[in-house]
């Protein structure tokens, strides 16, 4: 071969290499040994699964056996053994401080006095550097916990750790109740005995709550491999609660089907839900309103997936088909019907990308169902990535309002009906903070939903009193609810069925805090739906007080088919009605009820 021919061959190869490199991203999904890198642009063809090799390898194998095999392989291959997350100085300080709200009460004692003393000494002895504002704040929290007098501290180093003073007219106090729950947890009547079980520690254990307010362990068919999230629902419509268990670190999720007595079968592979994508969250919703619950799952490294359930109780992925495309990083999700069109809408908090508020757009053909992101239309400014969103009825007009975070502060979007959303942040008093979790509940039973706003570790959480749908008053200190931990998920429920709405939240460190309201509260009525209730069912209470003033209180069932509604000073419940998402009334309304009682409806 001549020298000239060799030069031509090399030149040709270089041209081909240049073409390949310039179009690498478009052809990468076709390369069998490489994983695609997804962008926000919807792929023109169905994207390959990132876990396809694992799905092929373990086809037909039970999930427990799959997990055992993976973990054994990781033990024998230290190079791929996952590293534990580093424990931050903030977490260490929080763990050493008194487990109490700010300002620390007189009798509150540190959990680890020695660690705090060492921390204070370290900050004081810093040579040649000026402490950061965070370090000064942490330094003063430690000083406050150790009850060190101002005179013993160098001038200029002392800061007031007490939150701003509040009015003490709010009479409700939040009692920090001891409990044995560990995150993640869920609750429900799983064994059909009419009582609520609390499944804890990712499915490893369960408890009942006795009449004295204490958790006691009960026999439970514990999961061999607990998960990082538990999401109960009666997905197969057989009358008992099943549990979808999510797992991270590349381990498969599990669909645990309830036999009816609290014992479960893992049917993950049978129903088409086997995956090896580390999962952050799952949400049940009937997106196409066909009467069968569908499942949305999201995680850090893989695209959001929506699994549609068919009449055979099996699931098929349809997110890409419906142009619902989030390439990665979904961390928060909440579902609600914003515009009352009987179609679920949902908010997604996404790490590294703009958050989304999707409105479901129905079609007679499920394949043409679509979702429209309306968050850019709300003029919130730059949306803070990966933040929670929350739906609740701020002013009792029967339409769900929306809370989120943008431009470093909480923003409130008011729903005036038919999907008309207006920002009213400047009209109400909200703390200027970045929230880590939201929870809504009627703390004083006046008929309006109050708020718990979770904040970052070592920043105090906020309790906001709803002033009859016109404004909020910060009662964090007065109510004694301003703890320093970092809530990441808030659950509210009347655990004792006594008219007191308990607040249970999971913290970033995996602990569970239970806050129980005490004090002079308004009257109440507790409603539970049994039989065949549907998510999105509306409960409407019309009450009258001694001055014959009527109050209309609407509530929407979302996730929990029992709730307590505060009645304020009402003497009578003039009517109590139930309306399903399709506008029908499955049971006759009740009239002229006495307050402070429990009512049950059986939905056909």
Secondary structure as the mmCIF struct_conf table of DSSP 4:
data_model
#
loop_
_struct_conf.conf_type_id
_struct_conf.id
_struct_conf.beg_label_comp_id
_struct_conf.beg_label_asym_id
_struct_conf.beg_label_seq_id
_struct_conf.end_label_comp_id
_struct_conf.end_label_asym_id
_struct_conf.end_label_seq_id
HELX_RH_AL_P HELX_RH_AL_P1 UNK A 3 UNK A 22
TURN_TY1_P TURN_TY1_P1 UNK A 23 UNK A 23
HELX_RH_AL_P HELX_RH_AL_P2 UNK A 24 UNK A 28
TURN_TY1_P TURN_TY1_P2 UNK A 29 UNK A 30
TURN_TY1_P TURN_TY1_P3 UNK A 32 UNK A 33
BEND BEND1 UNK A 34 UNK A 34
BEND BEND2 UNK A 40 UNK A 41
HELX_LH_PP_P HELX_LH_PP_P1 UNK A 42 UNK A 43
BEND BEND3 UNK A 44 UNK A 45
HELX_LH_PP_P HELX_LH_PP_P2 UNK A 46 UNK A 49
TURN_TY1_P TURN_TY1_P4 UNK A 50 UNK A 51
HELX_RH_AL_P HELX_RH_AL_P3 UNK A 52 UNK A 57
TURN_TY1_P TURN_TY1_P5 UNK A 58 UNK A 60
HELX_RH_AL_P HELX_RH_AL_P4 UNK A 63 UNK A 76
HELX_RH_3T_P HELX_RH_3T_P1 UNK A 78 UNK A 80
HELX_LH_PP_P HELX_LH_PP_P3 UNK A 81 UNK A 88
HELX_RH_AL_P HELX_RH_AL_P5 UNK A 89 UNK A 96
BEND BEND4 UNK A 97 UNK A 97
BEND BEND5 UNK A 99 UNK A 100
HELX_LH_PP_P HELX_LH_PP_P4 UNK A 101 UNK A 101
BEND BEND6 UNK A 102 UNK A 103
HELX_LH_PP_P HELX_LH_PP_P5 UNK A 104 UNK A 105
TURN_TY1_P TURN_TY1_P6 UNK A 106 UNK A 107
BEND BEND7 UNK A 111 UNK A 111
HELX_RH_AL_P HELX_RH_AL_P6 UNK A 113 UNK A 124
TURN_TY1_P TURN_TY1_P7 UNK A 125 UNK A 125
BEND BEND8 UNK A 128 UNK A 128
HELX_LH_PP_P HELX_LH_PP_P6 UNK A 130 UNK A 132
HELX_RH_AL_P HELX_RH_AL_P7 UNK A 133 UNK A 146
TURN_TY1_P TURN_TY1_P8 UNK A 147 UNK A 147
HELX_RH_3T_P HELX_RH_3T_P2 UNK A 150 UNK A 152
BEND BEND9 UNK A 153 UNK A 153
TURN_TY1_P TURN_TY1_P9 UNK A 155 UNK A 156
BEND BEND10 UNK A 162 UNK A 162
HELX_LH_PP_P HELX_LH_PP_P7 UNK A 163 UNK A 165
BEND BEND11 UNK A 168 UNK A 168
STRN STRN1 UNK A 173 UNK A 177
BEND BEND12 UNK A 183 UNK A 184
STRN STRN2 UNK A 186 UNK A 188
BEND BEND13 UNK A 191 UNK A 195
STRN STRN3 UNK A 197 UNK A 200
HELX_RH_3T_P HELX_RH_3T_P3 UNK A 201 UNK A 203
TURN_TY1_P TURN_TY1_P10 UNK A 204 UNK A 204
STRN STRN4 UNK A 205 UNK A 209
TURN_TY1_P TURN_TY1_P11 UNK A 211 UNK A 212
BEND BEND14 UNK A 213 UNK A 213
STRN STRN5 UNK A 215 UNK A 217
BEND BEND15 UNK A 224 UNK A 225
BEND BEND16 UNK A 228 UNK A 228
STRN STRN6 UNK A 229 UNK A 233
TURN_TY1_P TURN_TY1_P12 UNK A 235 UNK A 236
BEND BEND17 UNK A 238 UNK A 240
STRN STRN7 UNK A 242 UNK A 246
TURN_TY1_P TURN_TY1_P13 UNK A 249 UNK A 250
HELX_LH_PP_P HELX_LH_PP_P8 UNK A 251 UNK A 253
STRN STRN8 UNK A 254 UNK A 258
BEND BEND18 UNK A 260 UNK A 262
STRN STRN9 UNK A 264 UNK A 266
TURN_TY1_P TURN_TY1_P14 UNK A 268 UNK A 272
BEND BEND19 UNK A 277 UNK A 277
STRN STRN10 UNK A 281 UNK A 285
TURN_TY1_P TURN_TY1_P15 UNK A 287 UNK A 288
BEND BEND20 UNK A 290 UNK A 292
STRN STRN11 UNK A 294 UNK A 298
BEND BEND21 UNK A 300 UNK A 302
STRN STRN12 UNK A 305 UNK A 309
TURN_TY1_P TURN_TY1_P16 UNK A 311 UNK A 312
BEND BEND22 UNK A 313 UNK A 313
STRN STRN13 UNK A 315 UNK A 317
TURN_TY1_P TURN_TY1_P17 UNK A 319 UNK A 323
BEND BEND23 UNK A 328 UNK A 328
STRN STRN14 UNK A 330 UNK A 336
BEND BEND24 UNK A 338 UNK A 343
STRN STRN15 UNK A 345 UNK A 350
TURN_TY1_P TURN_TY1_P18 UNK A 351 UNK A 352
BEND BEND25 UNK A 353 UNK A 353
STRN STRN16 UNK A 356 UNK A 361
BEND BEND26 UNK A 364 UNK A 365
HELX_RH_3T_P HELX_RH_3T_P4 UNK A 366 UNK A 368
STRN STRN17 UNK A 370 UNK A 373
HELX_RH_3T_P HELX_RH_3T_P5 UNK A 375 UNK A 378
BEND BEND27 UNK A 382 UNK A 382
STRN STRN18 UNK A 383 UNK A 383
HELX_LH_PP_P HELX_LH_PP_P9 UNK A 384 UNK A 384
TURN_TY1_P TURN_TY1_P19 UNK A 385 UNK A 386
STRN STRN19 UNK A 390 UNK A 392
BEND BEND28 UNK A 394 UNK A 399
STRN STRN20 UNK A 401 UNK A 406
TURN_TY1_P TURN_TY1_P20 UNK A 407 UNK A 408
STRN STRN21 UNK A 409 UNK A 415
BEND BEND29 UNK A 417 UNK A 417
TURN_TY1_P TURN_TY1_P21 UNK A 418 UNK A 419
STRN STRN22 UNK A 421 UNK A 423
HELX_RH_3T_P HELX_RH_3T_P6 UNK A 425 UNK A 427
BEND BEND30 UNK A 428 UNK A 428
BEND BEND31 UNK A 432 UNK A 433
BEND BEND32 UNK A 436 UNK A 436
STRN STRN23 UNK A 437 UNK A 441
BEND BEND33 UNK A 443 UNK A 444
BEND BEND34 UNK A 446 UNK A 448
STRN STRN24 UNK A 450 UNK A 454
BEND BEND35 UNK A 456 UNK A 456
TURN_TY1_P TURN_TY1_P22 UNK A 457 UNK A 458
BEND BEND36 UNK A 459 UNK A 459
HELX_LH_PP_P HELX_LH_PP_P10 UNK A 460 UNK A 461
STRN STRN25 UNK A 462 UNK A 466
TURN_TY1_P TURN_TY1_P23 UNK A 468 UNK A 469
BEND BEND37 UNK A 470 UNK A 470
STRN STRN26 UNK A 472 UNK A 474
TURN_TY1_P TURN_TY1_P24 UNK A 476 UNK A 480
BEND BEND38 UNK A 484 UNK A 485
STRN STRN27 UNK A 487 UNK A 493
TURN_TY1_P TURN_TY1_P25 UNK A 495 UNK A 496
BEND BEND39 UNK A 497 UNK A 499
STRN STRN28 UNK A 502 UNK A 507
TURN_TY1_P TURN_TY1_P26 UNK A 508 UNK A 509
BEND BEND40 UNK A 510 UNK A 510
STRN STRN29 UNK A 512 UNK A 518
BEND BEND41 UNK A 519 UNK A 520
STRN STRN30 UNK A 523 UNK A 531
BEND BEND42 UNK A 532 UNK A 532
TURN_TY1_P TURN_TY1_P27 UNK A 535 UNK A 536
STRN STRN31 UNK A 538 UNK A 545
TURN_TY1_P TURN_TY1_P28 UNK A 546 UNK A 547
STRN STRN32 UNK A 550 UNK A 556
BEND BEND43 UNK A 559 UNK A 559
BEND BEND44 UNK A 561 UNK A 561
STRN STRN33 UNK A 562 UNK A 568
TURN_TY1_P TURN_TY1_P29 UNK A 569 UNK A 569
STRN STRN34 UNK A 570 UNK A 579
TURN_TY1_P TURN_TY1_P30 UNK A 581 UNK A 582
BEND BEND45 UNK A 583 UNK A 583
BEND BEND46 UNK A 586 UNK A 587
HELX_LH_PP_P HELX_LH_PP_P11 UNK A 588 UNK A 589
STRN STRN35 UNK A 590 UNK A 594
BEND BEND47 UNK A 595 UNK A 596
STRN STRN36 UNK A 597 UNK A 603
#
